[in-house]
Amino acid sequence: MKIVLTPDWFLGKDVLIDFFSFVILFIFLFLCVKNYKLDKNKKLLYLGIGFGLVGLAELASIFTKLVLYYDTSFTRAIGQLVVTYHVVSTVDVFYYLGFFFFRFFTLAGLYVIYKLPLEGEKKTDFLLSIFFIFVISILSQNMDYLFRLTEFVLLAVIIRNYYFVYKKNRSKKTLILLSAFSILAISNLIYLFSGANVVYVIADLMELVSYLTMLVLIIKILKYGKEKKSNGHHFGHFRNNSAKGREY
């Protein structure tokens, strides 16, 4: 039997939160790619890729939970293509693969976002980092705290990096993004001390608030873009109206 920390009365609602998070993250990815085509800003593209990877993680979580909650004939048919000799069950396949991809894409996405404000790194360093993320994703299959702790550390260094960026540009959009990461870090810290009880639900709701904060940022970007569309403006660096321009 597979264990999901979500309380019984919250089953299904957590999937809706994951779906909402997925939509927000991919809207962000779409905006970043769209504006990258205008100014070829690689940092903006990498920011979108980072959010896109976390979005894929949410999608993996959605499919995995749906299989665990509702073992349908469709999922059993897919599982039979993977399972041989009845060594493991269909649900086992989705459980291990689904949550592996959830952990891997989450950590990889946060790592990409973490690297954004920093100088470039050697390809060997990047490959080494991806290797460790891969290993942690496997080892944390039965040790969720290892994944949550790693995610929290990544979020902590992301917050630190973007705090220094905010000190330089004083951009409201940077502040909103910083706030979203901070709330996400708090939710992750709560996850570390939660079991299958109401504490887990609080962490899930905190995560929802973080993505709602990102939605506010997206709305501001779209609204500002419409106001400046006639002048060929794009949100590229989240610029304000000042002559200097302020980068996120």
Phi, psi and omega per residue, in radians:
M1 nan 2.332 3.134
K2 -1.577 2.501 -3.095
I3 -1.848 2.163 3.015
V4 -1.996 2.291 -3.026
L5 -1.242 -0.227 -3.130
T6 -1.122 2.218 3.084
P7 -1.050 2.668 -3.092
D8 -0.967 -0.727 -3.067
W9 -1.266 -0.176 -3.133
F10 -1.828 -0.018 -3.138
L11 -1.063 2.346 -3.120
G12 1.669 -0.762 3.116
K13 -1.183 -0.610 3.105
D14 -1.165 -0.534 3.090
V15 -1.170 -0.679 3.103
L16 -1.103 -0.682 3.094
I17 -1.125 -0.754 3.104
D18 -1.083 -0.700 -3.134
F19 -1.150 -0.752 3.107
F20 -1.058 -0.759 3.127
S21 -1.075 -0.748 3.119
F22 -1.029 -0.801 -3.130
V23 -1.081 -0.813 -3.137
I24 -1.062 -0.802 -3.097
L25 -1.127 -0.649 -3.132
F26 -1.391 -0.422 2.974
I27 -1.147 -0.724 3.104
F28 -1.083 -0.769 3.105
L29 -1.049 -0.776 -3.137
F30 -1.050 -0.789 3.136
L31 -1.101 -0.719 -3.124
C32 -1.142 -0.766 3.133
V33 -1.151 -0.737 -3.130
K34 -1.050 -0.760 -3.112
N35 -1.408 -0.404 3.039
Y36 -1.106 -0.635 3.128
K37 -1.121 -0.389 -3.113
L38 -1.503 -0.731 -3.057
D39 -2.140 0.037 3.088
K40 0.966 0.622 3.114
N41 -1.460 1.841 -3.069
K42 -1.132 -0.591 3.136
K43 -1.086 -0.687 3.112
L44 -1.140 -0.720 3.113
L45 -1.098 -0.768 -3.140
Y46 -1.149 -0.599 3.074
L47 -1.070 -0.778 3.106
G48 -1.107 -0.718 3.115
I49 -1.089 -0.725 3.116
G50 -1.035 -0.849 3.108
F51 -1.149 -0.614 3.124
G52 -1.113 -0.697 3.112
L53 -1.133 -0.720 3.086
V54 -1.135 -0.616 3.069
G55 -1.090 -0.725 3.066
L56 -1.075 -0.632 3.094
A57 -1.083 -0.746 3.116
E58 -1.124 -0.662 3.121
L59 -1.130 -0.712 3.096
A60 -1.105 -0.679 3.114
S61 -1.131 -0.693 3.137
I62 -1.074 -0.891 -3.112
F63 -1.100 -0.704 -3.114
T64 -1.133 -0.782 -3.127
K65 -1.174 -0.657 3.108
L66 -1.072 -0.671 3.117
V67 -1.189 -0.716 -3.131
L68 -1.198 -0.658 -3.111
Y69 -1.408 -0.620 -3.067
Y70 -2.333 1.617 -3.117
D71 -1.397 1.474 -3.037
T72 -1.475 2.964 3.100
S73 -1.121 -0.550 3.117
F74 -1.116 -0.824 -3.124
T75 -1.208 -0.584 3.106
R76 -1.170 -0.628 3.118
A77 -1.133 -0.720 3.105
I78 -1.140 -0.743 -3.114
G79 -1.085 -0.608 -3.124
Q80 -1.170 -0.400 3.086
L81 -1.284 -0.400 -3.087
V82 -1.729 -0.680 -3.036
V83 -1.444 2.350 3.071
T84 -2.234 2.568 3.087
Y85 1.016 0.286 3.074
H86 0.986 0.553 3.136
V87 -1.189 -0.716 3.087
V88 -2.288 2.837 -3.124
S89 -1.548 2.923 3.117
T90 -1.013 -0.790 -3.113
V91 -1.094 -0.642 3.097
D92 -1.026 -0.766 -3.117
V93 -1.041 -0.880 -3.130
F94 -1.150 -0.641 -3.114
Y95 -1.096 -0.922 -3.081
Y96 -1.227 -0.806 -3.135
L97 -1.199 -0.782 -3.101
G98 -1.050 -0.884 -3.109
F99 -1.310 -0.421 3.017
F100 -1.109 -0.854 -3.138
F101 -1.145 -0.594 3.080
F102 -1.047 -0.837 -3.115
R103 -1.199 -0.776 -3.082
F104 -1.104 -0.863 -3.105
F105 -1.174 -0.612 3.106
T106 -1.097 -0.903 -3.110
L107 -1.165 -0.686 3.119
A108 -1.127 -0.731 3.120
G109 -1.115 -0.780 3.121
L110 -1.147 -0.602 3.113
Y111 -1.137 -0.739 3.107
V112 -1.069 -0.764 3.121
I113 -1.138 -0.676 3.110
Y114 -1.049 -0.671 -3.068
K115 -1.333 -0.267 -3.008
L116 -0.963 -0.937 -3.063
P117 -1.323 -0.080 -3.047
L118 -1.659 2.949 3.087
E119 -1.242 2.884 -3.121
G120 -1.106 2.795 -3.140
E121 -2.233 2.851 3.109
K122 -1.215 2.624 3.135
K123 -1.068 -0.592 3.134
T124 -1.147 -0.634 3.097
D125 -1.133 -0.721 3.132
F126 -1.112 -0.800 3.139
L127 -1.104 -0.652 3.115
L128 -1.137 -0.718 3.126
S129 -1.116 -0.763 3.111
I130 -1.093 -0.644 3.110
F131 -1.078 -0.816 3.133
F132 -1.120 -0.643 3.086
I133 -1.100 -0.728 3.115
F134 -1.067 -0.802 -3.123
V135 -1.118 -0.790 3.135
I136 -1.083 -0.676 3.136
S137 -1.090 -0.612 3.114
I138 -1.334 -0.843 -3.077
L139 -1.131 -0.536 -3.072
S140 -1.450 0.087 3.131
Q141 -0.995 -0.704 3.110
N142 -1.944 0.165 3.101
M143 -2.359 1.341 -3.041
D144 -1.033 -0.550 -3.124
Y145 -1.077 -0.525 3.125
L146 -1.145 -0.764 3.090
F147 -1.127 -0.825 -3.117
R148 -1.103 -0.684 3.135
L149 -1.153 -0.753 3.113
T150 -1.106 -0.741 3.122
E151 -1.094 -0.728 3.136
F152 -1.107 -0.728 3.125
V153 -1.093 -0.761 3.112
L154 -1.081 -0.756 3.119
L155 -1.123 -0.641 3.133
A156 -1.099 -0.760 -3.137
V157 -1.284 -0.528 3.051
I158 -1.119 -0.795 3.117
I159 -1.058 -0.757 3.114
R160 -1.048 -0.820 -3.129
N161 -1.079 -0.812 -3.092
Y162 -1.314 -0.346 3.028
Y163 -1.154 -0.736 3.105
F164 -1.187 -0.606 3.070
V165 -1.116 -0.750 3.134
Y166 -1.129 -0.648 3.117
K167 -1.070 -0.509 -3.132
K168 -1.452 -0.725 -3.016
N169 -1.770 -0.385 -3.137
R170 0.935 0.579 -3.134
S171 -1.441 2.359 3.119
K172 -1.126 -0.601 -3.137
K173 -1.188 -0.649 3.066
T174 -1.134 -0.679 3.135
L175 -1.111 -0.711 3.115
I176 -1.109 -0.785 3.122
L177 -1.085 -0.727 3.113
L178 -1.097 -0.709 3.124
S179 -1.125 -0.718 3.137
A180 -1.081 -0.767 3.116
F181 -1.129 -0.652 -3.125
S182 -1.144 -0.780 3.104
I183 -1.111 -0.691 3.114
L184 -1.103 -0.670 3.113
A185 -1.146 -0.716 3.120
I186 -1.097 -0.764 3.125
S187 -1.080 -0.657 3.134
N188 -1.173 -0.641 3.101
L189 -1.137 -0.664 3.101
I190 -1.153 -0.689 3.098
Y191 -0.967 -0.637 -3.104
L192 -1.039 -0.521 -3.060
F193 -1.945 0.308 -3.101
S194 -1.845 2.687 2.994
G195 -2.144 -2.724 3.113
A196 -1.419 1.161 -3.101
N197 -2.561 -2.925 -3.058
V198 -1.140 -0.426 3.127
V199 -1.109 -0.666 3.097
Y200 -1.101 -0.699 3.127
V201 -1.122 -0.703 3.106
I202 -1.065 -0.746 3.115
A203 -1.094 -0.721 3.136
D204 -1.112 -0.718 3.138
L205 -1.207 -0.617 3.068
M206 -1.107 -0.680 3.085
E207 -1.107 -0.672 3.090
L208 -1.077 -0.746 3.118
V209 -1.058 -0.681 -3.141
S210 -1.088 -0.705 3.131
Y211 -1.324 -0.501 3.004
L212 -1.127 -0.637 3.080
T213 -1.111 -0.713 3.075
M214 -1.135 -0.590 3.091
L215 -1.102 -0.681 3.074
V216 -1.035 -0.747 3.117
L217 -1.097 -0.754 3.133
I218 -1.080 -0.737 3.126
I219 -1.086 -0.724 3.120
K220 -1.127 -0.707 3.137
I221 -1.106 -0.813 -3.129
L222 -1.142 -0.729 3.136
K223 -1.121 -0.780 -3.140
Y224 -1.167 -0.634 3.130
G225 -1.126 -0.674 3.122
K226 -1.146 -0.672 -3.131
E227 -1.131 -0.547 -3.067
K228 -1.840 0.086 -3.046
K229 -1.040 -0.654 -3.124
S230 -1.131 -0.383 3.132
N231 -1.714 0.129 -3.141
G232 1.301 0.428 -3.092
H233 -1.383 2.593 3.004
H234 -2.417 2.859 -2.981
F235 -1.421 -0.141 3.120
G236 0.099 -1.314 -3.087
H237 -1.899 0.325 -3.063
F238 0.988 0.811 -3.067
R239 -1.227 2.557 2.969
N240 -1.629 -3.030 -3.102
N241 -1.466 -0.008 -3.121
S242 -1.185 2.719 -3.093
A243 -1.137 -0.545 -3.077
K244 -1.282 -0.629 -3.034
G245 1.356 2.393 -3.054
R246 -2.155 2.304 -3.090
E247 -1.701 2.641 3.083
Y248 -1.368 nan nan
